[in-house]
């Protein structure tokens, strides 16, 4: 019976850990069931987390990235390709400047590709520049398509 009195701190630590994990899983599930209405009302930080979760559910692996990142929010890897990702949560269309910046920054982090994800759309200038620089652009329509595909797959 004495072991019960000695092991309560361990049980408390395990309990706290489980509560934190379960709350994290619930938050992730809530994010992934969000529609565009909720996505548009996310903070910039929440939108970055949402984009990372979306990419992970699509099979991308998170890669360690330098703490001081300019114009790269995170780096992911899929099929041997490292991709620099920039998540832009805007109230208006994304201009050409972020396209230019991530195209320059991606090679600095050893990335072969660059991707910008936004809850809005892109200006015509941004689309043209992205096509010339080889930057992938995901807009709100692409997010909808991906979320629906994931839901159909049960992910």
Protein Blocks (a to p, Z undefined) as FASTA:
>chain_A
ZZmmmmmmmmmmmmmmmmmmmmmmmmmmmmmmpcfklmmmpcfklmmmmmmmmmmmnopa
cddddfbdghiabdcdeehiacdddddddfbdcdfklmmmmmmmmmmnopabdcdddfbd
cdfklmmmmmmnopacddfklmmmmmmmmmmnoZZ
